[in-house]
Every structure is written in structure tokens, then in C-alpha cells.
Amino acid sequence: QVFDTWGGLLSPALYQQFALPTLVRIRERLAGAKLAYFLRSGGDLVDRVLPVGFDVIGVSADVDLGRFSAAGAVTQGNVDN
């Protein structure tokens, strides 16, 4: 699992420029492996995250889970104590 606890603080443009290329490289280098990606506070990044091809997307409790599930993503998390 790849944990990105700061990615959701970036604007979509900065996320696209700085975080996304690294995620794509990780996915490419581990092709065939089942991978999960946890993104804290990144609800507005769903359209950028899903095409990378992670098997599961972990989302924090402050994200509208509906945005990810409506896009067909397998999700985990999103529970607030």
C-alpha cells in the first residue's frame, strides 16, 4: 500500500505535476502486483487517481466516499471514530 498523507493538500494542478508522475512510476514498476493507494483529503482528485490503476483506493473520513464509489473504485477506509 502506498500512503499519501499530504497529496490531498495539493491543488489538482500541483498534484498532477508533482505527485502523479511518481504514482504512475510505482504502478508501472510493480505491474501485476495488487496495490492499494491511500490518499488523505483528496476527494477532488478522483479523476486523476483512478486512471493510475491501483486496485484499491483508501480514503480518509473527510472525503465524500460517493465520488470514488460512483466512479467504480474499490475503496477502503472513510470511517470516522
MARBA-273245 format. One record per residue (C-alpha): residue number from 0; residue in three letters; chain; y, x, z. Coordinates in steps of 0.001 Angstrom, whole numbers, plus 524288, in hexadecimal, padded with zeros to 5 digits. Example, Ala and Ser with C-alpha at 12.3 -4.5 7.8 and 13.67 -1.06 7.14 Angstrom:
2
<rec seq="0" type="ala" mol="A" north="7EE6C" east="8300C" up="81E78"/>
<rec seq="1" type="ser" mol="A" north="7FBDC" east="83566" up="81BE4"/>
***
This chain:
81
<rec seq="0" type="gln" mol="A" north="80000" east="80000" up="80000"/>
<rec seq="1" type="val" mol="A" north="80D88" east="804AC" up="7FC82"/>
<rec seq="2" type="phe" mol="A" north="817C3" east="8015A" up="806CB"/>
<rec seq="3" type="asp" mol="A" north="825C1" east="7FFFD" up="80207"/>
<rec seq="4" type="thr" mol="A" north="82D8D" east="7FC5C" up="80E09"/>
<rec seq="5" type="trp" mol="A" north="83AC8" east="7FF82" up="807FA"/>
<rec seq="6" type="gly" mol="A" north="8393D" east="7FAD5" up="7F9E9"/>
<rec seq="7" type="gly" mol="A" north="83DF5" east="7ED28" up="7FCD5"/>
<rec seq="8" type="leu" mol="A" north="84AFF" east="7F27B" up="80152"/>
<rec seq="9" type="leu" mol="A" north="84DFC" east="7F75C" up="7F3A6"/>
<rec seq="10" type="ser" mol="A" north="854B7" east="7EF17" up="7E96F"/>
<rec seq="11" type="pro" mol="A" north="84BC0" east="7EB4D" up="7DE33"/>
<rec seq="12" type="ala" mol="A" north="8526F" east="7F56D" up="7D586"/>
<rec seq="13" type="leu" mol="A" north="850B0" east="8007E" up="7DF5B"/>
<rec seq="14" type="tyr" mol="A" north="842B6" east="7FC5D" up="7E202"/>
<rec seq="15" type="gln" mol="A" north="84003" east="7FCC2" up="7D36A"/>
<rec seq="16" type="gln" mol="A" north="84608" east="80A4A" up="7D261"/>
<rec seq="17" type="phe" mol="A" north="840BF" east="8110B" up="7DE82"/>
<rec seq="18" type="ala" mol="A" north="834E9" east="80A25" up="7E45A"/>
<rec seq="19" type="leu" mol="A" north="82E08" east="803F8" up="7D8DE"/>
<rec seq="20" type="pro" mol="A" north="82B0F" east="81063" up="7D115"/>
<rec seq="21" type="thr" mol="A" north="823C8" east="815FC" up="7DCCD"/>
<rec seq="22" type="leu" mol="A" north="81BE2" east="8098B" up="7DE7A"/>
<rec seq="23" type="val" mol="A" north="8182C" east="809B7" up="7D028"/>
<rec seq="24" type="arg" mol="A" north="81397" east="817E6" up="7D156"/>
<rec seq="25" type="ile" mol="A" north="80B75" east="814A4" up="7DD63"/>
<rec seq="26" type="arg" mol="A" north="80526" east="8091D" up="7D677"/>
<rec seq="27" type="glu" mol="A" north="80258" east="81151" up="7CA4F"/>
<rec seq="28" type="arg" mol="A" north="7FC72" east="81CB1" up="7D1E9"/>
<rec seq="29" type="leu" mol="A" north="7F3C4" east="813B0" up="7D9D3"/>
<rec seq="30" type="ala" mol="A" north="7EF95" east="80B41" up="7CE6C"/>
<rec seq="31" type="gly" mol="A" north="7E34F" east="803CF" up="7D1B1"/>
<rec seq="32" type="ala" mol="A" north="7E5B8" east="8043C" up="7E05B"/>
<rec seq="33" type="lys" mol="A" north="7E90C" east="7F7D8" up="7E7CB"/>
<rec seq="34" type="leu" mol="A" north="7F6E0" east="7F97F" up="7ECCA"/>
<rec seq="35" type="ala" mol="A" north="7FFC2" east="7F1B8" up="7F598"/>
<rec seq="36" type="tyr" mol="A" north="80E76" east="7F33D" up="7F60F"/>
<rec seq="37" type="phe" mol="A" north="81692" east="7EF34" up="801CA"/>
<rec seq="38" type="leu" mol="A" north="824ED" east="7ECC4" up="7FF15"/>
<rec seq="39" type="arg" mol="A" north="82DA8" east="7E937" up="80A77"/>
<rec seq="40" type="ser" mol="A" north="838F4" east="7DFFA" up="80777"/>
<rec seq="41" type="gly" mol="A" north="8371A" east="7E04F" up="7F8BE"/>
<rec seq="42" type="gly" mol="A" north="8367A" east="7D213" up="7F4DF"/>
<rec seq="43" type="asp" mol="A" north="84042" east="7D3F9" up="7E9E5"/>
<rec seq="44" type="leu" mol="A" north="837D3" east="7DEC7" up="7E40F"/>
<rec seq="45" type="val" mol="A" north="82BE8" east="7D682" up="7E0B1"/>
<rec seq="46" type="asp" mol="A" north="82E43" east="7D774" up="7D205"/>
<rec seq="47" type="arg" mol="A" north="82E97" east="7E649" up="7D2E4"/>
<rec seq="48" type="val" mol="A" north="8231F" east="7E821" up="7DC3B"/>
<rec seq="49" type="leu" mol="A" north="818BB" east="7DF79" up="7D60B"/>
<rec seq="50" type="pro" mol="A" north="817E6" east="7E643" up="7C8B4"/>
<rec seq="51" type="val" mol="A" north="81435" east="7F319" up="7CF67"/>
<rec seq="52" type="gly" mol="A" north="806C4" east="7ED50" up="7D182"/>
<rec seq="53" type="phe" mol="A" north="803C4" east="7EE94" up="7DFEE"/>
<rec seq="54" type="asp" mol="A" north="7F83E" east="7E633" up="7E40D"/>
<rec seq="55" type="val" mol="A" north="7FED0" east="7E0E8" up="7F049"/>
<rec seq="56" type="ile" mol="A" north="80D23" east="7E007" up="7F3F7"/>
<rec seq="57" type="gly" mol="A" north="81052" east="7E072" up="80270"/>
<rec seq="58" type="val" mol="A" north="81CFD" east="7D9B4" up="805F3"/>
<rec seq="59" type="ser" mol="A" north="824D2" east="7D947" up="8126E"/>
<rec seq="60" type="ala" mol="A" north="827FA" east="7CCCC" up="819C5"/>
<rec seq="61" type="asp" mol="A" north="835F3" east="7CC67" up="814A6"/>
<rec seq="62" type="val" mol="A" north="83167" east="7CA95" up="8068C"/>
<rec seq="63" type="asp" mol="A" north="82F37" east="7BD54" up="8003B"/>
<rec seq="64" type="leu" mol="A" north="82097" east="7BDF3" up="7FE11"/>
<rec seq="65" type="gly" mol="A" north="821C3" east="7B34B" up="7F3E4"/>
<rec seq="66" type="arg" mol="A" north="82861" east="7BC8C" up="7EA64"/>
<rec seq="67" type="phe" mol="A" north="81C89" east="7C56C" up="7EA41"/>
<rec seq="68" type="ser" mol="A" north="81227" east="7BADB" up="7EA87"/>
<rec seq="69" type="ala" mol="A" north="81901" east="7B32C" up="7DFBA"/>
<rec seq="70" type="ala" mol="A" north="8181D" east="7BF74" up="7D769"/>
<rec seq="71" type="gly" mol="A" north="8096C" east="7BFFD" up="7D9AE"/>
<rec seq="72" type="ala" mol="A" north="8096C" east="7CB90" up="7E2F3"/>
<rec seq="73" type="val" mol="A" north="7FEEE" east="7CDA5" up="7ED1C"/>
<rec seq="74" type="thr" mol="A" north="806AC" east="7CF7A" up="7F99C"/>
<rec seq="75" type="gln" mol="A" north="8048F" east="7D378" up="8079A"/>
<rec seq="76" type="gly" mol="A" north="80D41" east="7D347" up="81381"/>
<rec seq="77" type="asn" mol="A" north="81974" east="7CB11" up="81463"/>
<rec seq="78" type="val" mol="A" north="81662" east="7C740" up="82257"/>
<rec seq="79" type="asp" mol="A" north="820AE" east="7C73E" up="82CE9"/>
<rec seq="80" type="asn" mol="A" north="81C25" east="7C84A" up="83AF5"/>
***
